[in-house]
Each structure stands twice: as C-alpha cells, then as structure tokens.
Amino acid sequence: MSDTSLAPAPTISIELVRALLQGTGADTNQQALCIQRAGIAPTLLQQPGARVTTGQFAGLYRLLAQLHDDETPGMFARPLRGGTLKFLCLSLVGSPSLLTALYRFTQYFRLLLDDLHFALRTRGPLVQMALLPRSEAVRQNLFAQKMMLKLVHGVASWLAGQKIPLAQVDFSHARPSQGAESVFLYPGPQRFGQPEMALWFELAQLQMPVRQGPQSIPGFLARAPGDWMFQSFAERIISHRVREYLLQRLEQPPALPEVAAALHFSERTLARKLQAEGSNFQSIKDALRRDVAIQHLTQSRLPVATIGQRIGFGDPTAFQRAFREWTGSAPGAYRRRPVG
C-alpha cells in the first residue's frame, strides 16, 4: 500500500502561478519574497511543465492578496479590498435558498466591479451563472474569469454545506491540450468555444436551504482561498474514482482491466467515460504519480529513490527520467529553496 499521509491533491500548472503573478504589478523583490514564503522553488517559474501543490498556490494567493490589499490580486481595475469576501458571506448566509444567495452574489459584485458582472438565468430544469466581462482587459484575462467561476462554485458549495455537482461548465476558449487538469479544477461536463464562461446548476439543487450562518464564516475565511478553489468531487467524476483507486496501489499500479472491473465497468466503457471527461487511463496514472511525487518532494525529507519506489518505480533512473517528462525538471529542483 502507498503512503497517503500526504494529501494527494492534483497539482497546479506553473502557468497558473505565472498568471497570478502577472497582474499584480509587484516588483521583482516582492514577488521573490512571496514565492519563497509560499515554498515554491523560483527556478520552476521558468519551466513550462513545472507544477506546484494546491497548498503552495493557495499560500501564494494569500500572500499576494495581503501585499496588495486586494482579494483578487490585480485581476480587475478596482481592487477588492480586504474584507470583501467576509461581507459577501455575511450578505448571503441569511438567504432562504441557494438560488436567492446566488442572485444576491450577482448584485453584490455589480456594486463592486465595473469590469465584470454576473448573470443568473433559469433555463428549464437548469440555472446558469454566466460571467459578463465589461472591459477588454477582463475579456482577455481568462485566468481572472476562471478564478471567479471557482469563487461562485466554492461559495455555493460552502453555503449548501456539501459539494454541489455541476450540470455543465462552459468555457469561451478552445479545449486546452491539458484537458485532464481542467476536470479536476472544474468537475463536471465541459464545453469549450462557448459564447460565455458559465456554470450550470440543477435548479433542484439550488432550491435547498442555506446551511451556514455568521458563526461559520471565520472558519471559511481562514481556509480561503483553498476551500473555494480546490474541492474533491471524487464520487461524481470518473477520473477522480480512477485516481482514488490507483492511489491505494501506487507501489504496484494496476492495469486498466483491474481498475475497470473494480469500478464495475467494462474496459471499453471506462475508456469511453474517461474520454468524455477529456482524459484517459495512462494520463490519470501519470498525473497521480507526478502529484504524489511532488507532494513528497515539497513536504517530506524522503530520499528521491524512496519516493520513486512508493509510486511504482523500482529503478531510480527510470523515475528520474519519467519525472523530467512530466515536469521538465529533475526531482531535486522541487527541493531547492532560495536563500532567505
């Protein structure tokens, strides 16, 4: 059995880290200090295939938000000052239903943001929460739009006291080459090349009552932005179920037939379901091995060879080679820290 004491959350592309840093306007020294405090090796910023943990990304986000007094660091023309999320939550917890809370969400940000509005639309049994960019800068800033989609979903799930499944996720851009990563960040059926960025909920889900009160806000804020950015939906997404099954068996990873049988699918059906989510069995296995390796490299002192063994590589050279293919860097790069 693999050691799962380190949370095997999916890792985050370095491209998202660069996008987060790009809009803040922080000088080089400020950025370097934030990167260091977040535990990210600076050399990874220059590696196209590099990854960071969800904890590192969330930590960097918090540091930049505090540095700039902007809870959406540099994403919009007007900064959202510290306390914005707190007062958003206070305005939502008294709502009679999640649907009402989401409507209040749209009105709250209409007052705060000039360059992005939200539209809540009922379409038969579904409800759409669409993003409406009102400036060219935000229209071009896909990172900012995606972060706001995450905020909508994270806040709604917190209010419900449970993980709300998404009926559909719409993206205005073309399907990325790293489609599998999108599944973990935005769990639900996905469409690309759509007129608007949007989340779709089942109306019945949004008719449930709000289950949070003012007393639960401090805990939610203390865990922000991790709670609203990164949530597990393993019971709904087939890719997650495959990943969870493999996680317990990483030292001797099973092949597709065993996994399909364990999840009560035929091999063909499992492959088809994964393809529909923009993924495949090999990419899930590789991503899991990569993510667990990065977790160990950044959060433990285990020797590199031992980490390789724990994710199914008896030969240290084979592990080194695979890790370079996954990330563009040697494993040791994830342990180098700047001198503070």
N, C-alpha and C positions, 0 to 999 in steps of 0.2 A: 504494500500500500504506500502511496506517496504521502509525504509530509505536507499537510494542508494547513499547518498552523499560520502560514502567511496567506492572507486573503487573496485568492487567485482572480481578482477582478481583471477584466480586459484592460490592457494598457492603451495609452493615448498617443496618437501620431505626433511627432515633433512639429508637424505643420500647424497643429492647433496651438502649440506653445508659441510658435513664431507669430501666428495671427493675434494671439492675446497680447504679446509684447508690442506688436507693430503700432497699434493705435494709441498707446498710452502717452507717447511723447517723452517718456522718461529718458534721462541722459544715460550714457553708457555705464557709468559707475553705479547709478541707482539700479539699473537693470541687472548688472552683475551681482549686486548685493542681494537682490530679491531672488535671483536664480540660485545663488549659494544657499540662502536661508531655506529655500524650498527643497534643497537636497538634489538638485539637478546638475550633472556634470556639464560645464559650459561647452565642452567640445562637441557634445551631442547636437547642439543647435546647428552645426554645420554639416550634419549627416542626414541626408534625405530620408533614410529608412529608420532613423532612431525613434525610440519610444520612451515615454515616461509613465509612471504609475498614476492612477487616478488621485492618489493622495498627494503626489508631487504637483500635479496640475491644479488641484483644488487649493493647495497651500500657496502656490504662486499667485493664483487668482486673488486669494485673500490679501496677500502682501501688497499686490498692486492696487487693490481696492482701498486699502488703508493709506497707502502712499499718496494716492491722488484724491482721496475723499470722493470716490466715485464707485458705486457698487456695480456698475457696468463699465469697467475701466477703458475709457477712451472710445467707446463704441458709438456714442451719439454726440450731437453738437452741444447738448446740455448735459452736464454730469448729473448722475443720480446720487446725491449726497448720502453719507452715512445715515442710516435710519429709514431709508426708502423702503427696504424690504420689511422692516418692522411695522411701519404704518400701513403698508399693503396688507400684511397679515391681519392687523387689527381691523381693517376695513372689511375683511372677508369672513372672519370667524363667526360673525353674527348672522350670516346669510341663512335663509330657510332651506336652501338646496345648493348643490354644486353648480347647477345651471345659473342660479342667481349670483353665486360667487364669481363665476366666470364673466358674467355681464359686468359686475362691479369691477373686476380686473380690467376690462376694456376701458371703462370710464376713468379709472384711476390713472392709467397711463396716457389717456387722452389729455389729462390735465398736466402731466409731467413732461411728455415728449412731444416735440414739434415734428420730428422727422420719422416717427414710426407710430402707427395706430394699429389697433386690432379690430377685427370684425367678427361677431358671433352670429352665426346663421344656422337656422334649423332647416334641415333637408330631409323630410320624412322621418325615418327612424334614427337619423344621424344628426349630429351637431358639428359644425365646422368652426374652428377658431383659426382665422386667417390673419396673416401679417400683411400690413399695407404700408410699404415704405413710402415716405413723402418727401424724400430727398434723394438725389442721385448717389450721394455718398453711401447712404444706408442701402440703397438698391444694389450697389456693387459690393457691399460688405456682407457676404454670405455668412461669415463667422458670427457677426452680431445677430443676424436673423436666426441662425441655428441656436445660439445661446438663449434667445428669447423663447424659441419653441421649447427648449428644455425647461425654462422657468415656468411656462404655462403648465406643462405636464407635471413637473415636480411639485408645484404648489397645489395643483388639483389633487394629486395623489396624497399629499400630506393632509389636506382638508378632509379627504374621504377616510383617512386612517387606514388605507390599503392601496395597493398598486393598481391604478386604473389602466386596463388594457386599451390600446389604441386601435380603432377600427381601420384607420388609414393614416399614412403620413405622406404629405405632398412636398416635393422639393422643386424649386424653379430651375435648378441646374440639371445637366445631364448626369446619368448614372456614373459615379466615380469608379475608378479601377479597383479601389479598395472597398467594394460593396459590402463585404462581410463585416467590416468595422461599423458601418452605418447601422447594421442590425442591432448591435449591442448598445449603441448610443440612442437609437430611436426605435425601440421594439414595436413592431407592427408591420403590416403590409405596406410597401413603399412604392410610390410612383414618382418618376422623375420627368423633368421637362414640363412641369405644370405651370399654369399662369401665376399661381401664388404659392408661397410657403404656407402650409396649413397642417393642423392636426384635426383628425376626425374622431369623435367620440360617439358611442351609442347613447341615444337620448335617455334610455332607461338607466344607464349608469349615472348620468348627471342629475337624475331626479332623486337620488339618495340624499339624505341629510348631511350637513357638515358636522363632522365628529370632533372638531378641535375647538378649543376655547382659548382665551387670553393666556391661561396658565401654561399652555404647551408651546407658546411662541418662543420663549427664551431658548428652549432646547433645540428647536428647529433652526433658529438663527445661529446658535453655537456650532451647529454642524454644517452650516452653509459655507460654500456653495455645493459641498459634496452631496447633500441629501437631494437637492433638486437637479443636479447634473447626472449623477450616476446611481441608477437603481437597477436591481435584478428582477427580471421577468422570466425566470427560467421555466416556470410552469406553462407559459404561453408560447414561447418561441422554440422551435425545434432545434435551432442552432445552440441554444442555451442548454437544452436537455442533452444533446450530444456532448457538449463541453463538460457538463457536470458528470456524466458517466465516465468520460475519459480521465477526468481529474483524479478519481479514486484509483486509477490503474496506470499512472504515468510511467512507472518504472518498467512495465511491460505493456505498452499500449496495445489494446485490442484492435483487430482489423474491422473493416466495415461490416462483414456478416454478423459478427458477435454483437456489435453495437445495435444494428438493425433489429436483431432478434430480441435484445434486451429491452428495446423501446417499443416492441410489438409492431414492427413494420417489416415489409419485405425490403430487400436491398434496393430494388428499383424505386419503391415508394419513398424510402428515406432519401435517396439521391434526388428525387424529383422535388420533395418538400424543401430540401436544403437549397436546391437551385432556385426555387421560387423566392427564397429569402436572400438571394444573391450570394450564396455561399456553396461550399462543398466539403466533403468529409476531410480531405487532406488539408485544406486551408484552416479548418477549425482545429485540427490536431496540431498543426504547426504554430498557429496563433496561441494556443493554450500553452504549449511548451515554451514559446518565446516569453509569454507573460509571466509564467511561473518562474522562469529563469531570471527575468528582470526583477521580480519581487524579491527573490533570494539575494541577488547581487546588490540590491539597494538597501535591503533591510536585514541582512544577516552577514555573518562572517564565515559562512561555509566556503571551503575551497571550491574553485571553479570546477575541478574534476568531479567533486561530490555532487555539485548542482547538476552537472551533466548526467550523472548516474541516476539521479532522482527523477529526471524527465525522460529516461529511456535510452541514454547514450552510454554504452559501456566503454567506448573509445573516446578519450578526451579530445583527440584531434578531430573526430567526426562532429563532436559537439561544437568545437570552436568554428569549424567550417560552416555548420548549419546556422549558428548564431550570426555569423557575418552575412550570410544570405538573407536572414530575417531582418536584420537591423542596419547593415552596412558598417558595423563596428565590431571589434573584439569584445568579449565579455568584460575584460578589465577596464574598458572605457567607462563602464557604469559604476565603477568603484573609485574613480579618480575624482577628487574634490578640489576645488580651488583653495589656495592657502588664504585663510582669513586673518 
